[in-house]
Amino acid sequence: MELLTIGAFAKASRLSPKALRLYDELELLRPARVDPDTGYRYYAVEQLRRARLVAWLRRLGMPLAEIRAVCALDAADAAHEVRAYWARVEAETAVRRDLAAFLVDQLTGESRRDHTTMLELRYAAHSDRGHVRPSNQDSVYAGRRLLAVADGCGPAGASASSAAVEALRFLDEGEEPGAGDVLNLLEDAVRSAGEAVRDLADGSPEVGSTLTALLWTGSKLALVHIGDSRAYLLRDGGLFRISHDHSVVQSLIDEGRLSPEEAESHPRRALLLKALGIGGPAVAADLRLQEARAGDRYLLCSDGLTGVVADARIKELLAGEADPERAVRVLIDAANAAGGPDNVSCVVADVVLAAAPSVPVG
Ligand code: MG
């Protein structure tokens, strides 16, 4: 076996001797031989392959504990792990990107806000028990400024979803929030919604609620989202999902371990990664800001709709009914026609030009 000194091995692997000593201590890369007298480390030429993999995984930003796991796998499984790691990084980055966009928007918004185009929402909401469940654990709300859907789970699920929506109700009242206040307002509202759900759960780990809500700021819509209820935007004939499911199945799709088709019939597809009351008090909701355009139509819905009605059909139904009330009705009918296995809730809101304020004559 050809042995290299730590210096020669460091050069060949592009890892510093200091890093090699650390990886030895962490049992990530043990030297082939340690001289019992001098303590000098020697490495086998065959270890270069692993050392180079470690070096590149470090450059990727992977934590050492995960690198150790990857190094213990065969090539195919290691590839899976790296893909899964990167999917997690991208998901985290996406949340931060939205937050950055939110902040940029707030900082620049005041100077370029267009006061000449006044927009407002026209909305409708409804929740239905479905054909199978004994009770309705969903809650919905639609008002001038606030739209919300919550889907409760566990023995106190109905109270949990209702408490979640109730905690946001104040956002629909009072003065229109300035763009600079929206982020704090939403964060506070979500925190109190989480507290309300945890109080109800009284220590039971099964009780929780999703929450997907849109808050109107006068020119934009702030989306707050946690769980697997969804928000969609119908714009220029295209349907876009603007929320990301916090479900076990979605994380498997993100990591490339499951195809979206397989996910549709996955037995654990209702299992949530995070929701209000689930995952501890520190669990953060996603926040993003949507530029509102006249003609936009938003849909918030619980998984009672998306579990049985495909996105393509949702788009057809949403686009086919001009009136939000009718659109809500046909979507709920479609879920029930597909068996209505779950409670189903929909909020549909159109962004429309505000009626011109009447000018007194004389
Ligand atoms: Mg549900």
Residues whose N, C-alpha, C, O or C-beta is under 5 A from the ligand:
A	BS01	MG	D151 S302 D303 G304 D342 N343
